[in-house]
Amino acid sequence: MQENDFTILLTDEEGGEIECELLDRVVCEGESFCILLPVDDDSSEPEAIILRENALGELEGFDDADLLDRVFSIFLEKNGNNG
């Protein structure tokens, strides 16, 4: 597996910046999603951030838990992890 050096700088609701590594982009139900991992997260079980790409190419959050699960499942299947 090739190491990915592509990072994105996100801004949270409080104006803080979070540098994230782009793990992958997946398509689900005709929409594109980016799976990101915070660079500075040194926890034993870091949490991925999944954002939807809108028509302008901007990343935005979404609140649909079922869609989030479907997107993450596609990511796992695509990257050789079935569960």
PyMOL Python script that loads the backbone (N, CA, C, O; Angstrom):
from pymol import cmd

cmd.read_pdbstr("""\
ATOM      1  N   MET A   1       0.838  -1.181   0.000  1.00  0.00           N
ATOM      2  CA  MET A   1       0.000   0.000   0.000  1.00  0.00           C
ATOM      3  C   MET A   1       0.886   1.247   0.000  1.00  0.00           C
ATOM      4  O   MET A   1       1.862   1.331   0.745  1.00  0.00           O
ATOM      5  N   GLN A   2       0.538   2.183  -0.823  1.00  0.00           N
ATOM      6  CA  GLN A   2       1.297   3.419  -0.950  1.00  0.00           C
ATOM      7  C   GLN A   2       0.871   4.409   0.124  1.00  0.00           C
ATOM      8  O   GLN A   2      -0.317   4.540   0.419  1.00  0.00           O
ATOM      9  N   GLU A   3       1.849   5.109   0.711  1.00  0.00           N
ATOM     10  CA  GLU A   3       1.522   6.103   1.733  1.00  0.00           C
ATOM     11  C   GLU A   3       0.910   7.331   1.078  1.00  0.00           C
ATOM     12  O   GLU A   3       1.393   7.794   0.044  1.00  0.00           O
ATOM     13  N   ASN A   4      -0.139   7.853   1.671  1.00  0.00           N
ATOM     14  CA  ASN A   4      -0.849   9.004   1.141  1.00  0.00           C
ATOM     15  C   ASN A   4      -0.364  10.259   1.858  1.00  0.00           C
ATOM     16  O   ASN A   4      -0.432  10.346   3.084  1.00  0.00           O
ATOM     17  N   ASP A   5       0.126  11.232   1.087  1.00  0.00           N
ATOM     18  CA  ASP A   5       0.627  12.465   1.689  1.00  0.00           C
ATOM     19  C   ASP A   5      -0.294  13.649   1.428  1.00  0.00           C
ATOM     20  O   ASP A   5       0.128  14.794   1.587  1.00  0.00           O
ATOM     21  N   PHE A   6      -1.528  13.407   1.035  1.00  0.00           N
ATOM     22  CA  PHE A   6      -2.447  14.489   0.731  1.00  0.00           C
ATOM     23  C   PHE A   6      -3.185  14.885   1.994  1.00  0.00           C
ATOM     24  O   PHE A   6      -3.884  14.068   2.595  1.00  0.00           O
ATOM     25  N   THR A   7      -3.031  16.149   2.401  1.00  0.00           N
ATOM     26  CA  THR A   7      -3.718  16.618   3.599  1.00  0.00           C
ATOM     27  C   THR A   7      -4.656  17.768   3.262  1.00  0.00           C
ATOM     28  O   THR A   7      -4.467  18.495   2.286  1.00  0.00           O
ATOM     29  N   ILE A   8      -5.670  17.905   4.100  1.00  0.00           N
ATOM     30  CA  ILE A   8      -6.683  18.945   3.965  1.00  0.00           C
ATOM     31  C   ILE A   8      -6.770  19.654   5.303  1.00  0.00           C
ATOM     32  O   ILE A   8      -6.733  19.011   6.352  1.00  0.00           O
ATOM     33  N   LEU A   9      -6.885  20.968   5.275  1.00  0.00           N
ATOM     34  CA  LEU A   9      -7.040  21.742   6.496  1.00  0.00           C
ATOM     35  C   LEU A   9      -8.513  22.102   6.656  1.00  0.00           C
ATOM     36  O   LEU A   9      -9.070  22.842   5.845  1.00  0.00           O
ATOM     37  N   LEU A  10      -9.140  21.572   7.709  1.00  0.00           N
ATOM     38  CA  LEU A  10     -10.545  21.841   7.999  1.00  0.00           C
ATOM     39  C   LEU A  10     -10.639  22.905   9.082  1.00  0.00           C
ATOM     40  O   LEU A  10      -9.730  23.058   9.898  1.00  0.00           O
ATOM     41  N   THR A  11     -11.747  23.635   9.082  1.00  0.00           N
ATOM     42  CA  THR A  11     -12.020  24.610  10.133  1.00  0.00           C
ATOM     43  C   THR A  11     -13.275  24.159  10.864  1.00  0.00           C
ATOM     44  O   THR A  11     -14.314  23.952  10.238  1.00  0.00           O
ATOM     45  N   ASP A  12     -13.190  24.003  12.187  1.00  0.00           N
ATOM     46  CA  ASP A  12     -14.353  23.562  12.962  1.00  0.00           C
ATOM     47  C   ASP A  12     -15.267  24.738  13.294  1.00  0.00           C
ATOM     48  O   ASP A  12     -14.994  25.872  12.902  1.00  0.00           O
ATOM     49  N   GLU A  13     -16.352  24.465  14.017  1.00  0.00           N
ATOM     50  CA  GLU A  13     -17.361  25.475  14.341  1.00  0.00           C
ATOM     51  C   GLU A  13     -16.803  26.628  15.166  1.00  0.00           C
ATOM     52  O   GLU A  13     -17.309  27.747  15.086  1.00  0.00           O
ATOM     53  N   GLU A  14     -15.759  26.364  15.963  1.00  0.00           N
ATOM     54  CA  GLU A  14     -15.164  27.397  16.806  1.00  0.00           C
ATOM     55  C   GLU A  14     -14.033  28.147  16.102  1.00  0.00           C
ATOM     56  O   GLU A  14     -13.406  29.018  16.703  1.00  0.00           O
ATOM     57  N   GLY A  15     -13.768  27.820  14.843  1.00  0.00           N
ATOM     58  CA  GLY A  15     -12.706  28.489  14.105  1.00  0.00           C
ATOM     59  C   GLY A  15     -11.347  27.819  14.236  1.00  0.00           C
ATOM     60  O   GLY A  15     -10.360  28.303  13.681  1.00  0.00           O
ATOM     61  N   GLY A  16     -11.289  26.719  14.959  1.00  0.00           N
ATOM     62  CA  GLY A  16     -10.033  25.978  15.094  1.00  0.00           C
ATOM     63  C   GLY A  16      -9.732  25.191  13.829  1.00  0.00           C
ATOM     64  O   GLY A  16     -10.644  24.788  13.107  1.00  0.00           O
ATOM     65  N   GLU A  17      -8.463  24.977  13.566  1.00  0.00           N
ATOM     66  CA  GLU A  17      -8.058  24.244  12.370  1.00  0.00           C
ATOM     67  C   GLU A  17      -7.681  22.817  12.723  1.00  0.00           C
ATOM     68  O   GLU A  17      -7.068  22.557  13.759  1.00  0.00           O
ATOM     69  N   ILE A  18      -8.059  21.892  11.841  1.00  0.00           N
ATOM     70  CA  ILE A  18      -7.753  20.479  12.007  1.00  0.00           C
ATOM     71  C   ILE A  18      -7.116  20.006  10.710  1.00  0.00           C
ATOM     72  O   ILE A  18      -7.753  20.033   9.657  1.00  0.00           O
ATOM     73  N   GLU A  19      -5.864  19.575  10.781  1.00  0.00           N
ATOM     74  CA  GLU A  19      -5.201  19.034   9.600  1.00  0.00           C
ATOM     75  C   GLU A  19      -5.546  17.551   9.505  1.00  0.00           C
ATOM     76  O   GLU A  19      -5.392  16.799  10.468  1.00  0.00           O
ATOM     77  N   CYS A  20      -6.018  17.145   8.326  1.00  0.00           N
ATOM     78  CA  CYS A  20      -6.443  15.763   8.120  1.00  0.00           C
ATOM     79  C   CYS A  20      -5.777  15.168   6.892  1.00  0.00           C
ATOM     80  O   CYS A  20      -5.530  15.858   5.903  1.00  0.00           O
ATOM     81  N   GLU A  21      -5.494  13.881   6.974  1.00  0.00           N
ATOM     82  CA  GLU A  21      -4.995  13.135   5.824  1.00  0.00           C
ATOM     83  C   GLU A  21      -6.200  12.587   5.069  1.00  0.00           C
ATOM     84  O   GLU A  21      -7.114  12.026   5.673  1.00  0.00           O
ATOM     85  N   LEU A  22      -6.200  12.748   3.763  1.00  0.00           N
ATOM     86  CA  LEU A  22      -7.248  12.180   2.936  1.00  0.00           C
ATOM     87  C   LEU A  22      -6.954  10.703   2.756  1.00  0.00           C
ATOM     88  O   LEU A  22      -5.982  10.335   2.096  1.00  0.00           O
ATOM     89  N   LEU A  23      -7.800   9.843   3.347  1.00  0.00           N
ATOM     90  CA  LEU A  23      -7.606   8.400   3.227  1.00  0.00           C
ATOM     91  C   LEU A  23      -8.145   7.880   1.907  1.00  0.00           C
ATOM     92  O   LEU A  23      -7.530   7.024   1.270  1.00  0.00           O
ATOM     93  N   ASP A  24      -9.304   8.403   1.494  1.00  0.00           N
ATOM     94  CA  ASP A  24      -9.931   7.905   0.274  1.00  0.00           C
ATOM     95  C   ASP A  24     -11.117   8.775  -0.093  1.00  0.00           C
ATOM     96  O   ASP A  24     -11.614   9.553   0.722  1.00  0.00           O
ATOM     97  N   ARG A  25     -11.559   8.634  -1.320  1.00  0.00           N
ATOM     98  CA  ARG A  25     -12.816   9.226  -1.787  1.00  0.00           C
ATOM     99  C   ARG A  25     -13.666   8.079  -2.296  1.00  0.00           C
ATOM    100  O   ARG A  25     -13.182   7.219  -3.032  1.00  0.00           O
ATOM    101  N   VAL A  26     -14.928   8.064  -1.905  1.00  0.00           N
ATOM    102  CA  VAL A  26     -15.838   7.021  -2.361  1.00  0.00           C
ATOM    103  C   VAL A  26     -17.116   7.657  -2.886  1.00  0.00           C
ATOM    104  O   VAL A  26     -17.468   8.782  -2.531  1.00  0.00           O
ATOM    105  N   VAL A  27     -17.795   6.908  -3.735  1.00  0.00           N
ATOM    106  CA  VAL A  27     -19.082   7.342  -4.268  1.00  0.00           C
ATOM    107  C   VAL A  27     -20.158   6.435  -3.682  1.00  0.00           C
ATOM    108  O   VAL A  27     -20.037   5.210  -3.692  1.00  0.00           O
ATOM    109  N   CYS A  28     -21.200   7.060  -3.178  1.00  0.00           N
ATOM    110  CA  CYS A  28     -22.337   6.329  -2.616  1.00  0.00           C
ATOM    111  C   CYS A  28     -23.601   7.036  -3.073  1.00  0.00           C
ATOM    112  O   CYS A  28     -23.753   8.240  -2.867  1.00  0.00           O
ATOM    113  N   GLU A  29     -24.496   6.303  -3.685  1.00  0.00           N
ATOM    114  CA  GLU A  29     -25.775   6.844  -4.140  1.00  0.00           C
ATOM    115  C   GLU A  29     -25.586   8.076  -5.034  1.00  0.00           C
ATOM    116  O   GLU A  29     -26.364   9.028  -4.973  1.00  0.00           O
ATOM    117  N   GLY A  30     -24.542   8.038  -5.859  1.00  0.00           N
ATOM    118  CA  GLY A  30     -24.292   9.112  -6.806  1.00  0.00           C
ATOM    119  C   GLY A  30     -23.605  10.338  -6.238  1.00  0.00           C
ATOM    120  O   GLY A  30     -23.396  11.312  -6.962  1.00  0.00           O
ATOM    121  N   GLU A  31     -23.253  10.316  -4.976  1.00  0.00           N
ATOM    122  CA  GLU A  31     -22.578  11.444  -4.341  1.00  0.00           C
ATOM    123  C   GLU A  31     -21.162  11.042  -3.949  1.00  0.00           C
ATOM    124  O   GLU A  31     -20.903   9.874  -3.658  1.00  0.00           O
ATOM    125  N   SER A  32     -20.237  12.016  -3.940  1.00  0.00           N
ATOM    126  CA  SER A  32     -18.849  11.772  -3.550  1.00  0.00           C
ATOM    127  C   SER A  32     -18.652  12.135  -2.081  1.00  0.00           C
ATOM    128  O   SER A  32     -19.192  13.126  -1.589  1.00  0.00           O
ATOM    129  N   PHE A  33     -17.869  11.313  -1.400  1.00  0.00           N
ATOM    130  CA  PHE A  33     -17.557  11.507   0.009  1.00  0.00           C
ATOM    131  C   PHE A  33     -16.056  11.353   0.212  1.00  0.00           C
ATOM    132  O   PHE A  33     -15.418  10.528  -0.442  1.00  0.00           O
ATOM    133  N   CYS A  34     -15.493  12.145   1.114  1.00  0.00           N
ATOM    134  CA  CYS A  34     -14.086  12.049   1.473  1.00  0.00           C
ATOM    135  C   CYS A  34     -13.973  11.459   2.872  1.00  0.00           C
ATOM    136  O   CYS A  34     -14.678  11.863   3.797  1.00  0.00           O
ATOM    137  N   ILE A  35     -13.063  10.489   3.006  1.00  0.00           N
ATOM    138  CA  ILE A  35     -12.792   9.896   4.308  1.00  0.00           C
ATOM    139  C   ILE A  35     -11.452  10.462   4.765  1.00  0.00           C
ATOM    140  O   ILE A  35     -10.430  10.290   4.101  1.00  0.00           O
ATOM    141  N   LEU A  36     -11.474  11.140   5.908  1.00  0.00           N
ATOM    142  CA  LEU A  36     -10.317  11.863   6.420  1.00  0.00           C
ATOM    143  C   LEU A  36      -9.925  11.346   7.797  1.00  0.00           C
ATOM    144  O   LEU A  36     -10.762  10.836   8.543  1.00  0.00           O
ATOM    145  N   LEU A  37      -8.639  11.483   8.127  1.00  0.00           N
ATOM    146  CA  LEU A  37      -8.156  11.105   9.445  1.00  0.00           C
ATOM    147  C   LEU A  37      -7.326  12.255   9.996  1.00  0.00           C
ATOM    148  O   LEU A  37      -6.350  12.663   9.366  1.00  0.00           O
ATOM    149  N   PRO A  38      -7.696  12.791  11.169  1.00  0.00           N
ATOM    150  CA  PRO A  38      -6.908  13.883  11.750  1.00  0.00           C
ATOM    151  C   PRO A  38      -5.447  13.474  11.937  1.00  0.00           C
ATOM    152  O   PRO A  38      -5.162  12.408  12.483  1.00  0.00           O
ATOM    153  N   VAL A  39      -4.532  14.317  11.487  1.00  0.00           N
ATOM    154  CA  VAL A  39      -3.102  14.027  11.547  1.00  0.00           C
ATOM    155  C   VAL A  39      -2.609  13.963  12.987  1.00  0.00           C
ATOM    156  O   VAL A  39      -1.786  13.109  13.315  1.00  0.00           O
ATOM    157  N   ASP A  40      -3.088  14.837  13.842  1.00  0.00           N
ATOM    158  CA  ASP A  40      -2.597  14.925  15.216  1.00  0.00           C
ATOM    159  C   ASP A  40      -3.339  14.033  16.205  1.00  0.00           C
ATOM    160  O   ASP A  40      -3.138  14.159  17.413  1.00  0.00           O
ATOM    161  N   ASP A  41      -4.190  13.136  15.716  1.00  0.00           N
ATOM    162  CA  ASP A  41      -4.937  12.244  16.610  1.00  0.00           C
ATOM    163  C   ASP A  41      -4.035  11.074  16.985  1.00  0.00           C
ATOM    164  O   ASP A  41      -3.795  10.180  16.174  1.00  0.00           O
ATOM    165  N   ASP A  42      -3.537  11.088  18.224  1.00  0.00           N
ATOM    166  CA  ASP A  42      -2.636  10.027  18.671  1.00  0.00           C
ATOM    167  C   ASP A  42      -3.334   9.018  19.579  1.00  0.00           C
ATOM    168  O   ASP A  42      -2.676   8.272  20.305  1.00  0.00           O
ATOM    169  N   SER A  43      -4.667   8.994  19.539  1.00  0.00           N
ATOM    170  CA  SER A  43      -5.406   8.032  20.355  1.00  0.00           C
ATOM    171  C   SER A  43      -5.220   6.624  19.795  1.00  0.00           C
ATOM    172  O   SER A  43      -4.822   6.450  18.643  1.00  0.00           O
ATOM    173  N   SER A  44      -5.510   5.634  20.616  1.00  0.00           N
ATOM    174  CA  SER A  44      -5.342   4.247  20.180  1.00  0.00           C
ATOM    175  C   SER A  44      -6.384   3.844  19.133  1.00  0.00           C
ATOM    176  O   SER A  44      -6.150   2.913  18.362  1.00  0.00           O
ATOM    177  N   GLU A  45      -7.518   4.525  19.096  1.00  0.00           N
ATOM    178  CA  GLU A  45      -8.557   4.250  18.109  1.00  0.00           C
ATOM    179  C   GLU A  45      -9.045   5.563  17.500  1.00  0.00           C
ATOM    180  O   GLU A  45     -10.111   6.060  17.864  1.00  0.00           O
ATOM    181  N   PRO A  46      -8.256   6.130  16.566  1.00  0.00           N
ATOM    182  CA  PRO A  46      -8.657   7.403  15.963  1.00  0.00           C
ATOM    183  C   PRO A  46      -9.950   7.258  15.170  1.00  0.00           C
ATOM    184  O   PRO A  46     -10.227   6.200  14.605  1.00  0.00           O
ATOM    185  N   GLU A  47     -10.741   8.333  15.132  1.00  0.00           N
ATOM    186  CA  GLU A  47     -12.007   8.314  14.413  1.00  0.00           C
ATOM    187  C   GLU A  47     -11.865   9.036  13.087  1.00  0.00           C
ATOM    188  O   GLU A  47     -11.329  10.142  13.011  1.00  0.00           O
ATOM    189  N   ALA A  48     -12.357   8.383  12.042  1.00  0.00           N
ATOM    190  CA  ALA A  48     -12.354   8.992  10.715  1.00  0.00           C
ATOM    191  C   ALA A  48     -13.440  10.063  10.647  1.00  0.00           C
ATOM    192  O   ALA A  48     -14.451   9.994  11.345  1.00  0.00           O
ATOM    193  N   ILE A  49     -13.208  11.033   9.804  1.00  0.00           N
ATOM    194  CA  ILE A  49     -14.190  12.074   9.515  1.00  0.00           C
ATOM    195  C   ILE A  49     -14.674  11.833   8.097  1.00  0.00           C
ATOM    196  O   ILE A  49     -13.863  11.696   7.181  1.00  0.00           O
ATOM    197  N   ILE A  50     -15.983  11.780   7.904  1.00  0.00           N
ATOM    198  CA  ILE A  50     -16.544  11.574   6.575  1.00  0.00           C
ATOM    199  C   ILE A  50     -17.353  12.813   6.206  1.00  0.00           C
ATOM    200  O   ILE A  50     -18.287  13.200   6.908  1.00  0.00           O
ATOM    201  N   LEU A  51     -16.971  13.424   5.084  1.00  0.00           N
ATOM    202  CA  LEU A  51     -17.638  14.635   4.618  1.00  0.00           C
ATOM    203  C   LEU A  51     -18.134  14.440   3.194  1.00  0.00           C
ATOM    204  O   LEU A  51     -17.504  13.752   2.390  1.00  0.00           O
ATOM    205  N   ARG A  52     -19.269  15.053   2.895  1.00  0.00           N
ATOM    206  CA  ARG A  52     -19.857  14.997   1.558  1.00  0.00           C
ATOM    207  C   ARG A  52     -19.257  16.124   0.713  1.00  0.00           C
ATOM    208  O   ARG A  52     -19.029  17.231   1.202  1.00  0.00           O
ATOM    209  N   GLU A  53     -19.009  15.822  -0.556  1.00  0.00           N
ATOM    210  CA  GLU A  53     -18.523  16.843  -1.484  1.00  0.00           C
ATOM    211  C   GLU A  53     -19.725  17.418  -2.222  1.00  0.00           C
ATOM    212  O   GLU A  53     -20.443  16.685  -2.901  1.00  0.00           O
ATOM    213  N   ASN A  54     -19.950  18.736  -2.095  1.00  0.00           N
ATOM    214  CA  ASN A  54     -21.110  19.343  -2.747  1.00  0.00           C
ATOM    215  C   ASN A  54     -20.798  19.671  -4.211  1.00  0.00           C
ATOM    216  O   ASN A  54     -19.690  19.408  -4.679  1.00  0.00           O
ATOM    217  N   ALA A  55     -21.751  20.234  -4.923  1.00  0.00           N
ATOM    218  CA  ALA A  55     -21.610  20.530  -6.350  1.00  0.00           C
ATOM    219  C   ALA A  55     -20.486  21.513  -6.643  1.00  0.00           C
ATOM    220  O   ALA A  55     -19.959  21.535  -7.755  1.00  0.00           O
ATOM    221  N   LEU A  56     -20.112  22.325  -5.660  1.00  0.00           N
ATOM    222  CA  LEU A  56     -19.027  23.295  -5.831  1.00  0.00           C
ATOM    223  C   LEU A  56     -17.658  22.710  -5.480  1.00  0.00           C
ATOM    224  O   LEU A  56     -16.643  23.400  -5.570  1.00  0.00           O
ATOM    225  N   GLY A  57     -17.632  21.432  -5.080  1.00  0.00           N
ATOM    226  CA  GLY A  57     -16.381  20.796  -4.694  1.00  0.00           C
ATOM    227  C   GLY A  57     -15.980  21.065  -3.260  1.00  0.00           C
ATOM    228  O   GLY A  57     -14.869  20.728  -2.851  1.00  0.00           O
ATOM    229  N   GLU A  58     -16.874  21.672  -2.488  1.00  0.00           N
ATOM    230  CA  GLU A  58     -16.611  21.958  -1.080  1.00  0.00           C
ATOM    231  C   GLU A  58     -17.042  20.767  -0.231  1.00  0.00           C
ATOM    232  O   GLU A  58     -17.978  20.048  -0.579  1.00  0.00           O
ATOM    233  N   LEU A  59     -16.353  20.570   0.878  1.00  0.00           N
ATOM    234  CA  LEU A  59     -16.691  19.481   1.790  1.00  0.00           C
ATOM    235  C   LEU A  59     -17.637  19.990   2.857  1.00  0.00           C
ATOM    236  O   LEU A  59     -17.455  21.079   3.401  1.00  0.00           O
ATOM    237  N   GLU A  60     -18.659  19.180   3.152  1.00  0.00           N
ATOM    238  CA  GLU A  60     -19.639  19.565   4.163  1.00  0.00           C
ATOM    239  C   GLU A  60     -20.053  18.344   4.968  1.00  0.00           C
ATOM    240  O   GLU A  60     -20.056  17.220   4.466  1.00  0.00           O
ATOM    241  N   GLY A  61     -20.399  18.584   6.216  1.00  0.00           N
ATOM    242  CA  GLY A  61     -20.887  17.523   7.079  1.00  0.00           C
ATOM    243  C   GLY A  61     -22.321  17.170   6.744  1.00  0.00           C
ATOM    244  O   GLY A  61     -22.991  17.888   6.002  1.00  0.00           O
ATOM    245  N   PHE A  62     -22.787  16.062   7.295  1.00  0.00           N
ATOM    246  CA  PHE A  62     -24.176  15.642   7.114  1.00  0.00           C
ATOM    247  C   PHE A  62     -24.591  14.826   8.318  1.00  0.00           C
ATOM    248  O   PHE A  62     -23.748  14.267   9.020  1.00  0.00           O
ATOM    249  N   ASP A  63     -25.908  14.756   8.560  1.00  0.00           N
ATOM    250  CA  ASP A  63     -26.424  14.143   9.788  1.00  0.00           C
ATOM    251  C   ASP A  63     -27.127  12.803   9.599  1.00  0.00           C
ATOM    252  O   ASP A  63     -27.763  12.318  10.534  1.00  0.00           O
ATOM    253  N   ASP A  64     -27.033  12.199   8.435  1.00  0.00           N
ATOM    254  CA  ASP A  64     -27.732  10.947   8.157  1.00  0.00           C
ATOM    255  C   ASP A  64     -26.864   9.764   8.589  1.00  0.00           C
ATOM    256  O   ASP A  64     -25.926   9.389   7.886  1.00  0.00           O
ATOM    257  N   ALA A  65     -27.180   9.175   9.752  1.00  0.00           N
ATOM    258  CA  ALA A  65     -26.372   8.085  10.303  1.00  0.00           C
ATOM    259  C   ALA A  65     -26.376   6.854   9.398  1.00  0.00           C
ATOM    260  O   ALA A  65     -25.359   6.170   9.288  1.00  0.00           O
ATOM    261  N   ASP A  66     -27.503   6.564   8.750  1.00  0.00           N
ATOM    262  CA  ASP A  66     -27.560   5.410   7.854  1.00  0.00           C
ATOM    263  C   ASP A  66     -26.651   5.614   6.650  1.00  0.00           C
ATOM    264  O   ASP A  66     -25.948   4.691   6.241  1.00  0.00           O
ATOM    265  N   LEU A  67     -26.660   6.817   6.081  1.00  0.00           N
ATOM    266  CA  LEU A  67     -25.791   7.131   4.953  1.00  0.00           C
ATOM    267  C   LEU A  67     -24.331   7.066   5.383  1.00  0.00           C
ATOM    268  O   LEU A  67     -23.492   6.557   4.641  1.00  0.00           O
ATOM    269  N   LEU A  68     -24.024   7.565   6.548  1.00  0.00           N
ATOM    270  CA  LEU A  68     -22.668   7.494   7.084  1.00  0.00           C
ATOM    271  C   LEU A  68     -22.198   6.045   7.160  1.00  0.00           C
ATOM    272  O   LEU A  68     -21.072   5.740   6.767  1.00  0.00           O
ATOM    273  N   ASP A  69     -23.046   5.153   7.661  1.00  0.00           N
ATOM    274  CA  ASP A  69     -22.701   3.731   7.752  1.00  0.00           C
ATOM    275  C   ASP A  69     -22.472   3.127   6.369  1.00  0.00           C
ATOM    276  O   ASP A  69     -21.539   2.345   6.181  1.00  0.00           O
ATOM    277  N   ARG A  70     -23.316   3.484   5.401  1.00  0.00           N
ATOM    278  CA  ARG A  70     -23.158   2.952   4.039  1.00  0.00           C
ATOM    279  C   ARG A  70     -21.843   3.427   3.409  1.00  0.00           C
ATOM    280  O   ARG A  70     -21.131   2.646   2.777  1.00  0.00           O
ATOM    281  N   VAL A  71     -21.535   4.701   3.587  1.00  0.00           N
ATOM    282  CA  VAL A  71     -20.286   5.253   3.046  1.00  0.00           C
ATOM    283  C   VAL A  71     -19.085   4.560   3.685  1.00  0.00           C
ATOM    284  O   VAL A  71     -18.146   4.181   2.985  1.00  0.00           O
ATOM    285  N   PHE A  72     -19.105   4.391   4.997  1.00  0.00           N
ATOM    286  CA  PHE A  72     -17.976   3.760   5.684  1.00  0.00           C
ATOM    287  C   PHE A  72     -17.831   2.299   5.268  1.00  0.00           C
ATOM    288  O   PHE A  72     -16.711   1.800   5.157  1.00  0.00           O
ATOM    289  N   SER A  73     -18.940   1.609   5.038  1.00  0.00           N
ATOM    290  CA  SER A  73     -18.890   0.223   4.570  1.00  0.00           C
ATOM    291  C   SER A  73     -18.239   0.126   3.196  1.00  0.00           C
ATOM    292  O   SER A  73     -17.447  -0.782   2.941  1.00  0.00           O
ATOM    293  N   ILE A  74     -18.573   1.065   2.311  1.00  0.00           N
ATOM    294  CA  ILE A  74     -17.952   1.096   0.984  1.00  0.00           C
ATOM    295  C   ILE A  74     -16.447   1.323   1.125  1.00  0.00           C
ATOM    296  O   ILE A  74     -15.654   0.664   0.453  1.00  0.00           O
ATOM    297  N   PHE A  75     -16.054   2.249   1.993  1.00  0.00           N
ATOM    298  CA  PHE A  75     -14.641   2.511   2.249  1.00  0.00           C
ATOM    299  C   PHE A  75     -13.937   1.252   2.725  1.00  0.00           C
ATOM    300  O   PHE A  75     -12.861   0.922   2.225  1.00  0.00           O
ATOM    301  N   LEU A  76     -14.527   0.538   3.686  1.00  0.00           N
ATOM    302  CA  LEU A  76     -13.906  -0.684   4.212  1.00  0.00           C
ATOM    303  C   LEU A  76     -13.779  -1.749   3.137  1.00  0.00           C
ATOM    304  O   LEU A  76     -12.731  -2.386   3.020  1.00  0.00           O
ATOM    305  N   GLU A  77     -14.829  -1.954   2.351  1.00  0.00           N
ATOM    306  CA  GLU A  77     -14.789  -2.947   1.275  1.00  0.00           C
ATOM    307  C   GLU A  77     -13.722  -2.586   0.237  1.00  0.00           C
ATOM    308  O   GLU A  77     -12.957  -3.444  -0.205  1.00  0.00           O
ATOM    309  N   LYS A  78     -13.682  -1.328  -0.139  1.00  0.00           N
ATOM    310  CA  LYS A  78     -12.732  -0.853  -1.144  1.00  0.00           C
ATOM    311  C   LYS A  78     -11.291  -1.023  -0.683  1.00  0.00           C
ATOM    312  O   LYS A  78     -10.399  -1.244  -1.503  1.00  0.00           O
ATOM    313  N   ASN A  79     -11.059  -0.923   0.608  1.00  0.00           N
ATOM    314  CA  ASN A  79      -9.706  -0.979   1.142  1.00  0.00           C
ATOM    315  C   ASN A  79      -9.365  -2.326   1.782  1.00  0.00           C
ATOM    316  O   ASN A  79      -8.403  -2.429   2.543  1.00  0.00           O
ATOM    317  N   GLY A  80     -10.154  -3.353   1.474  1.00  0.00           N
ATOM    318  CA  GLY A  80      -9.815  -4.692   1.878  1.00  0.00           C
ATOM    319  C   GLY A  80     -10.095  -5.067   3.313  1.00  0.00           C
ATOM    320  O   GLY A  80      -9.480  -5.992   3.843  1.00  0.00           O
ATOM    321  N   ASN A  81     -11.026  -4.354   3.960  1.00  0.00           N
ATOM    322  CA  ASN A  81     -11.397  -4.683   5.335  1.00  0.00           C
ATOM    323  C   ASN A  81     -12.893  -4.944   5.359  1.00  0.00           C
ATOM    324  O   ASN A  81     -13.693  -4.038   5.126  1.00  0.00           O
ATOM    325  N   ASN A  82     -13.266  -6.171   5.639  1.00  0.00           N
ATOM    326  CA  ASN A  82     -14.675  -6.558   5.589  1.00  0.00           C
ATOM    327  C   ASN A  82     -15.360  -6.463   6.937  1.00  0.00           C
ATOM    328  O   ASN A  82     -16.418  -7.071   7.100  1.00  0.00           O
ATOM    329  N   GLY A  83     -14.858  -5.776   7.870  1.00  0.00           N
ATOM    330  CA  GLY A  83     -15.583  -5.663   9.119  1.00  0.00           C
ATOM    331  C   GLY A  83     -14.731  -5.284  10.230  1.00  0.00           C
ATOM    332  O   GLY A  83     -15.209  -5.149  11.357  1.00  0.00           O
TER     333      GLY A  83
END
""", "prot")
cmd.dss("prot")
cmd.show_as("cartoon", "prot")
cmd.util.cbc("prot")
cmd.orient("prot")
